[in-house]
Amino acid sequence: MGYALGSPFDMEMRLTNNTDKPLKLKFPDGGAFDFFIYQKSELVYRYSEDEHYPTGLKELELKPGESKEFGGVWPCKDRQGKWVRGGRYQLIGIINATPPIISNILMFGLAD
């Protein structure tokens, strides 16, 4: 997938309970999720470094078949606030439950 460099990049992940029983998740703090963007093996951006999570989400219960979406926006800047260059990137999402749930890796490109 290719995206225009300099445009905000929407990050979304969906957690679905694919079982026939309720799924109960416990969170150690208010940061229920996070996103990480890498170029090669270098961490370029971490969503939680820019965002302040509302406190209070300590537990989440999903009924069978129910989904919950988590999302944020990457401004296409690195951890120092500088615009990133075109190239290949990897996006990983994490649900910060105990234990954590890690998404599949999404490979994408930014074009100059």
C-alpha positions in Angstrom: 0.0 0.0 0.0 1.2 3.5 -0.8 0.3 6.8 0.8 1.2 10.4 0.2 4.1 11.8 2.3 3.0 14.6 4.6 -0.6 13.5 4.8 -2.0 12.4 8.2 -2.0 8.6 8.4 -5.0 7.0 10.1 -4.2 4.0 12.2 -7.0 1.6 13.2 -7.3 -1.9 14.7 -10.3 -3.9 15.6 -10.4 -6.5 18.3 -13.1 -9.1 17.8 -14.2 -11.8 20.2 -14.4 -14.9 18.0 -15.3 -17.2 20.8 -18.6 -18.3 22.2 -17.9 -16.9 25.6 -17.5 -13.3 26.9 -13.9 -12.0 26.6 -12.8 -10.0 29.6 -9.7 -7.8 29.3 -8.0 -6.0 32.1 -5.9 -2.9 31.6 -3.1 -1.8 34.0 -3.7 1.9 33.3 -5.8 4.1 31.0 -3.7 3.5 27.9 -5.8 0.7 26.4 -3.8 0.6 23.1 -0.7 1.8 21.3 0.7 2.0 17.8 4.3 1.6 16.8 5.8 2.6 13.4 9.2 1.3 12.3 11.4 1.8 9.3 13.6 -1.2 9.0 14.3 -2.1 12.7 14.3 1.5 14.0 11.3 2.9 15.9 10.2 6.0 14.1 7.0 6.8 16.0 5.0 5.7 19.1 1.5 6.9 19.4 1.5 7.0 23.2 4.4 9.4 23.2 2.2 12.1 21.7 -1.2 11.2 23.1 -2.6 11.4 26.6 -5.0 8.6 27.3 -8.1 9.2 29.4 -7.8 7.4 32.7 -10.5 5.0 33.8 -10.5 2.2 31.3 -9.5 -0.7 33.6 -11.7 -3.5 32.2 -13.4 -4.3 28.9 -15.8 -7.1 28.2 -16.6 -8.2 24.7 -19.6 -10.5 24.1 -19.3 -13.3 21.6 -19.0 -11.8 18.1 -18.6 -8.3 19.5 -15.8 -5.9 18.3 -14.1 -2.9 19.7 -12.1 -0.5 17.5 -9.1 1.5 18.5 -7.6 4.3 16.4 -5.4 7.3 16.1 -3.6 9.5 13.6 0.1 9.6 12.8 1.1 13.0 11.6 4.0 11.5 9.5 6.6 12.9 11.9 9.3 11.1 13.7 9.9 11.0 17.5 11.8 14.3 17.3 8.9 16.0 15.5 10.6 16.0 12.1 8.8 15.0 8.9 9.7 11.5 7.8 11.0 10.6 4.4 9.4 8.5 1.7 10.1 4.8 2.0 8.8 1.5 3.4 7.3 1.4 7.0 5.8 -1.2 9.3 2.8 -0.5 11.6 2.2 -2.6 14.7 -0.8 -2.1 17.1 -0.9 -3.4 20.6 -3.9 -3.8 23.0 -2.3 -3.0 26.4 -4.4 -5.6 28.2 -2.9 -8.2 30.6 -1.6 -10.1 28.7 -1.0 -7.8 25.7 -2.5 -8.5 22.3 -0.2 -7.7 19.4 -1.6 -7.1 15.9 -0.2 -8.4 12.6 2.3 -6.2 11.0 1.0 -3.8 8.3 3.7 -3.0 5.6 3.1 0.3 3.8 5.0 2.9 1.8 5.1 6.7 1.8 5.8 8.3 -1.6 7.5 11.6 -2.0 
